[in-house]
Amino acid sequence: MKVSSFDYDLPLELIAQYPVPERQDARLLVLGRSTGKIEHGRFSDLLDYLGPGDLLVLNETRVFPARLYGRRVDTGGRLEVMLLHERQTGIWETLVQPGRRALPGVSIIFGDGSLQAEVVERTSEGGRLLHFTPGDRKHFWEQVYALGEVPLPPYIRRQPEQSDRERYQTVYARVTGSVAAPTAGLHFTPELLEQARERGVRTAFVLLHVGLGTFRPVRVEDVEAHPMHEEYYRLGQSEADLINETRRRGRRIVAVGTTTVRVLESAAVDADGLIAAGEGWTRLFIYPGYRFQAVDGLVTNFHLPRSTLLMLVSAFAGQDRVLQAYQEAVGRRYRFFSYGDAMLII
């Protein structure tokens, strides 16, 4: 299977640079998973396609301001540091630009110097391990939130603004750890979630911390040769029980976002769609040919051409069907990518 078969033409002006003023006012394209039928509406119409006993599963990860700007202690040279995840206390896996100035032993100072780091080593993927001092966690996070920027995706061609700290975040984000938002969830409001509960649609929360691999392009031509990035996930026992109860009752499991799909499918234990509670790191790569076990419906945004996210959606609803829906979305001037419009496959 060729990566080029997941390409499509997208005018640059359709890449959303800002979110719509009200979250639930984003447009919604509804695609019939088995029929290919396409309907159009607003995200606030989502509940019209769900019924009592259906379960929305959402990723409660929280984005933190992971992009820091520092300078070398010895030369004063400017460096950009992207925090990815903490391997152990005070030791972070990062991306540093320009990498040629971040050799092991280099010391970096941030802000007025109350936060410093030393480059420990290169990683196998070209990143850097940094040892931050002082090691007090409270002080570290205070400095990150004081000095850091929200790491907006590179296709948003503007500087982050203060409003992005709130809008590039779901309203149910609880557990800090992502460098990118689970963007399908950006359209939900507390009111919409309450309306879901009033209609008998239940909710469950899982966790997957979104890494920078979300932004990395697929650099091989054969899909099967792509090395999938690793991401941490967690699924609690009470949530697993609720998901399994929903399955046994014959109601639908609707994943909000591709990150939630990866959690559920990583936790699936049998062909009946039952899942097990647990946590760990997943490299699950879903592309056409994959047999879904735990997901019946999907809320998602419109994804980049040739991306692993588009491959996952194509596996769920059929590659030809999805690309036809994308073509219609382009023709109807939908807004694409992180701050763009939404899609329901059901």
C-alpha positions as CSV (number, residue, x, y, z in Angstrom):
1,M,0.0,0.0,0.0
2,K,1.5,3.3,-1.1
3,V,1.5,6.5,1.0
4,S,0.8,8.5,-2.1
5,S,-2.7,6.9,-2.4
6,F,-3.6,9.0,0.7
7,D,-2.9,12.3,-1.0
8,Y,-5.5,14.9,-1.9
9,D,-5.6,18.5,-3.1
10,L,-6.2,21.1,-0.4
11,P,-6.2,24.9,-1.1
12,L,-4.1,26.6,1.6
13,E,-6.9,29.0,2.4
14,L,-8.9,26.1,3.8
15,I,-6.4,25.4,6.6
16,A,-7.9,27.0,9.6
17,Q,-5.7,29.5,11.3
18,Y,-8.1,30.3,14.2
19,P,-11.0,28.4,15.7
20,V,-14.6,29.4,15.1
21,P,-15.8,31.9,17.8
22,E,-18.0,29.3,19.5
23,R,-16.8,25.7,19.8
24,Q,-20.0,23.9,18.9
25,D,-20.6,26.1,15.8
26,A,-18.0,24.3,13.7
27,R,-19.4,22.5,10.7
28,L,-20.0,18.8,10.8
29,L,-19.8,16.4,7.9
30,V,-21.6,13.1,8.7
31,L,-20.4,10.0,6.8
32,G,-22.3,6.7,6.9
33,R,-19.7,4.1,7.6
34,S,-21.4,1.3,5.7
35,T,-23.5,3.4,3.2
36,G,-21.2,6.2,2.3
37,K,-24.1,8.6,2.6
38,I,-23.0,12.2,3.4
39,E,-24.9,14.8,5.4
40,H,-23.9,18.3,6.5
41,G,-24.7,20.3,9.6
42,R,-23.2,21.9,12.7
43,F,-21.3,20.2,15.5
44,S,-24.2,21.0,17.8
45,D,-26.2,18.5,15.7
46,L,-24.0,15.6,16.8
47,L,-26.4,14.3,19.4
48,D,-29.1,13.8,16.7
49,Y,-27.0,10.8,15.5
50,L,-26.7,9.2,18.9
51,G,-29.2,7.4,21.1
52,P,-29.7,6.5,24.7
53,G,-27.1,4.0,25.9
54,D,-24.5,5.0,23.4
55,L,-21.2,5.9,24.9
56,L,-18.9,8.8,23.9
57,V,-15.3,8.0,24.9
58,L,-13.1,11.1,25.2
59,N,-9.4,11.7,25.8
60,E,-8.8,13.8,28.9
61,T,-5.2,14.7,28.2
62,R,-4.2,18.3,28.7
63,V,-1.8,20.3,26.5
64,F,1.0,22.2,28.3
65,P,3.1,25.1,26.9
66,A,5.9,22.8,25.7
67,R,7.9,25.2,23.5
68,L,10.6,27.0,25.4
69,Y,13.2,29.5,24.1
70,G,16.6,29.6,25.7
71,R,20.2,30.5,25.0
72,R,23.5,28.7,25.4
73,V,25.4,29.8,28.5
74,D,28.7,29.9,26.7
75,T,27.9,31.7,23.5
76,G,24.4,33.2,24.0
77,G,23.2,31.5,20.9
78,R,19.4,31.1,20.8
79,L,17.8,27.7,21.0
80,E,14.2,26.4,20.7
81,V,13.4,23.5,23.0
82,M,10.3,21.4,22.6
83,L,9.5,19.3,25.7
84,L,8.2,15.9,24.7
85,H,8.0,13.7,27.9
86,E,9.8,13.3,31.2
87,R,11.7,10.0,31.2
88,Q,12.6,10.4,34.9
89,T,12.6,13.2,37.4
90,G,14.2,16.2,35.8
91,I,15.3,14.3,32.6
92,W,13.2,15.2,29.6
93,E,13.2,14.0,26.0
94,T,13.1,17.0,23.8
95,L,13.6,18.4,20.3
96,V,16.1,21.2,20.1
97,Q,16.6,23.6,17.2
98,P,19.1,24.1,15.8
99,G,20.3,20.7,16.8
100,R,24.0,21.3,15.8
101,R,24.2,23.8,18.6
102,A,22.9,21.4,21.2
103,L,25.7,18.9,21.7
104,P,26.1,16.8,24.9
105,G,27.5,19.0,27.6
106,V,26.0,22.3,26.4
107,S,24.2,24.3,29.1
108,I,21.0,26.2,28.3
109,I,19.5,29.0,30.3
110,F,15.8,30.0,30.1
111,G,14.3,33.4,31.0
112,D,16.2,35.1,33.8
113,G,18.1,32.0,34.6
114,S,15.8,30.5,37.2
115,L,15.5,27.5,34.9
116,Q,18.5,25.8,33.3
117,A,19.3,22.6,31.6
118,E,22.2,20.6,30.3
119,V,22.2,18.4,27.2
120,V,22.9,14.9,28.3
121,E,22.8,12.9,25.1
122,R,21.2,12.5,21.6
123,T,18.3,10.2,21.2
124,S,17.9,7.6,18.5
125,E,15.3,9.8,16.7
126,G,17.5,12.9,16.6
127,G,16.2,14.5,19.8
128,R,18.0,15.5,23.0
129,L,17.8,14.4,26.6
130,L,18.0,17.5,28.8
131,H,18.6,17.5,32.6
132,F,16.8,20.5,34.1
133,T,17.9,22.2,37.3
134,P,16.8,23.0,39.9
135,G,15.0,19.7,40.1
136,D,12.0,20.9,42.2
137,R,8.9,19.9,40.3
138,K,6.8,22.8,41.5
139,H,9.4,25.3,40.4
140,F,9.9,23.5,37.1
141,W,6.2,23.6,36.1
142,E,5.9,27.2,37.3
143,Q,8.7,28.2,34.9
144,V,7.3,26.2,32.0
145,Y,3.9,27.9,32.3
146,A,5.5,31.3,32.8
147,L,8.0,31.0,29.9
148,G,6.5,28.4,27.5
149,E,4.4,28.7,24.4
150,V,1.5,26.5,23.3
151,P,3.1,24.4,20.5
152,L,0.7,25.1,17.7
153,P,1.1,22.8,14.7
154,P,3.4,24.2,11.9
155,Y,0.5,24.6,9.4
156,I,-0.9,27.3,11.7
157,R,1.1,30.1,10.2
158,R,1.0,32.6,13.0
159,Q,2.5,33.1,16.5
160,P,0.6,31.6,19.4
161,E,-1.7,34.1,21.2
162,Q,-2.9,34.1,24.8
163,S,-6.3,32.8,23.7
164,D,-4.7,29.6,22.3
165,R,-4.0,28.5,25.9
166,E,-7.7,28.0,26.3
167,R,-8.9,27.3,22.8
168,Y,-6.2,24.7,22.0
169,Q,-7.5,22.7,24.9
170,T,-10.6,20.6,25.4
171,V,-13.1,21.7,28.1
172,Y,-12.6,18.3,29.8
173,A,-8.8,18.3,29.8
174,R,-7.6,17.1,33.2
175,V,-4.2,15.3,33.0
176,T,-1.2,17.4,31.8
177,G,1.1,15.7,29.3
178,S,0.4,16.5,25.6
179,V,2.3,18.6,23.2
180,A,-0.7,18.6,20.8
181,A,-4.4,18.7,21.4
182,P,-6.8,15.8,20.7
183,T,-8.5,18.1,18.3
184,A,-11.8,16.3,17.7
185,G,-12.7,17.2,21.3
186,L,-12.1,20.9,20.8
187,H,-15.7,21.2,19.6
188,F,-17.4,20.1,22.8
189,T,-18.8,22.5,25.4
190,P,-19.9,21.8,28.9
191,E,-23.5,22.4,27.7
192,L,-23.2,19.9,24.9
193,L,-21.9,17.3,27.2
194,E,-24.7,18.0,29.7
195,Q,-27.3,17.7,26.8
196,A,-25.7,14.3,26.0
197,R,-26.3,13.1,29.5
198,E,-29.8,14.3,29.5
199,R,-30.5,12.3,26.4
200,G,-29.1,9.2,27.9
201,V,-25.8,9.3,26.0
202,R,-23.1,8.4,28.5
203,T,-19.4,9.5,28.6
204,A,-16.2,7.8,29.6
205,F,-12.7,9.3,29.8
206,V,-9.4,7.7,28.8
207,L,-5.9,9.1,28.5
208,L,-3.4,9.3,25.7
209,H,-0.7,11.9,25.8
210,V,-0.2,13.2,22.2
211,G,3.4,13.3,21.2
212,L,5.2,15.2,18.4
213,G,4.9,12.2,16.1
214,T,1.4,13.6,15.3
215,F,3.2,16.3,13.3
216,R,5.9,14.2,11.7
217,P,5.4,13.3,8.1
218,V,5.4,9.8,6.8
219,R,8.8,9.6,5.0
220,V,8.5,6.2,3.4
221,E,6.5,5.2,0.3
222,D,5.2,1.9,1.6
223,V,2.7,2.4,4.4
224,E,3.8,-0.8,6.2
225,A,7.4,0.5,6.5
226,H,6.5,3.5,8.6
227,P,7.8,3.4,12.2
228,M,4.8,4.5,14.3
229,H,5.6,6.8,17.2
230,E,5.1,5.7,20.8
231,E,2.5,7.4,23.1
232,Y,1.6,6.8,26.7
233,Y,-2.0,5.7,27.4
234,R,-4.1,4.8,30.4
235,L,-7.6,3.3,30.8
236,G,-9.0,2.9,34.3
237,Q,-11.1,0.0,35.6
238,S,-14.3,1.9,36.0
239,E,-14.1,3.2,32.4
240,A,-13.3,-0.3,31.1
241,D,-16.3,-1.7,32.9
242,L,-18.5,1.0,31.5
243,I,-17.2,0.4,27.9
244,N,-17.7,-3.4,28.3
245,E,-21.2,-2.9,29.7
246,T,-22.1,-0.8,26.7
247,R,-20.8,-3.4,24.4
248,R,-22.8,-6.2,26.1
249,R,-26.0,-4.2,25.9
250,G,-25.5,-3.8,22.1
251,R,-25.1,0.0,22.2
252,R,-22.4,1.9,20.3
253,I,-18.9,2.9,21.4
254,V,-18.2,6.3,19.7
255,A,-14.5,7.4,20.0
256,V,-13.9,11.1,20.1
257,G,-10.6,11.5,18.1
258,T,-8.0,9.1,16.7
259,T,-6.1,9.2,20.0
260,T,-9.1,7.6,21.7
261,V,-9.3,5.0,19.0
262,R,-5.7,4.0,19.6
263,V,-6.4,3.6,23.4
264,L,-9.5,1.5,22.8
265,E,-8.0,-0.7,20.2
266,S,-4.7,-1.1,22.2
267,A,-6.8,-2.2,25.2
268,A,-9.0,-4.6,23.2
269,V,-8.7,-8.2,24.4
270,D,-11.0,-10.2,22.1
271,A,-12.9,-10.1,18.9
272,D,-16.1,-9.3,20.7
273,G,-14.8,-5.8,21.5
274,L,-14.2,-6.2,25.2
275,I,-11.3,-4.3,26.6
276,A,-9.1,-4.5,29.7
277,A,-8.0,-1.7,32.0
278,G,-4.3,-0.8,32.0
279,E,-1.6,1.6,31.0
280,G,1.5,1.6,28.9
281,W,3.0,2.8,25.7
282,T,1.4,2.0,22.4
283,R,2.8,2.0,18.9
284,L,-0.4,0.7,17.3
285,F,-0.5,1.7,13.7
286,I,-3.9,1.5,12.1
287,Y,-4.3,1.6,8.3
288,P,-6.6,0.0,5.8
289,G,-6.9,-3.7,6.4
290,Y,-7.0,-3.4,10.1
291,R,-10.0,-5.1,11.8
292,F,-11.5,-2.8,14.5
293,Q,-12.6,-4.5,17.7
294,A,-13.7,-1.8,20.1
295,V,-15.0,1.2,18.1
296,D,-18.4,1.6,16.4
297,G,-18.3,5.3,15.6
298,L,-15.8,8.1,15.3
299,V,-15.8,11.9,15.8
300,T,-12.7,13.4,14.1
301,N,-11.3,16.4,12.3
302,F,-10.1,16.6,8.8
303,H,-6.5,15.4,8.6
304,L,-3.3,16.1,6.6
305,P,-2.7,14.3,3.3
306,R,-0.5,11.3,3.6
307,S,-0.8,11.3,7.4
308,T,-1.2,8.3,9.7
309,L,-4.4,9.9,11.0
310,L,-5.9,9.9,7.6
311,M,-4.9,6.3,7.2
312,L,-6.6,5.4,10.5
313,V,-9.8,7.1,9.4
314,S,-9.6,5.4,6.0
315,A,-9.3,2.1,7.7
316,F,-12.4,2.8,9.7
317,A,-14.7,3.9,6.9
318,G,-13.0,2.8,3.7
319,Q,-10.3,4.7,1.8
320,D,-12.3,5.5,-1.3
321,R,-15.3,6.6,0.8
322,V,-13.2,8.9,3.1
323,L,-11.3,10.5,0.2
324,Q,-14.6,11.1,-1.6
325,A,-15.9,12.8,1.6
326,Y,-12.8,14.9,1.8
327,Q,-13.2,16.0,-1.8
328,E,-16.8,17.1,-1.0
329,A,-15.6,18.9,2.1
330,V,-13.1,20.8,0.0
331,G,-15.8,21.7,-2.5
332,R,-18.0,22.9,0.2
333,R,-15.2,25.0,1.8
334,Y,-14.9,23.2,5.1
335,R,-12.1,24.3,7.4
336,F,-9.3,21.7,7.8
337,F,-6.9,20.5,10.4
338,S,-6.6,21.3,14.2
339,Y,-8.8,24.4,14.4
340,G,-11.0,23.3,11.5
341,D,-14.4,21.6,11.2
342,A,-15.4,18.1,12.3
343,M,-16.5,14.8,10.8
344,L,-18.7,12.1,12.3
345,I,-18.5,8.5,10.9
346,I,-21.3,6.4,12.2
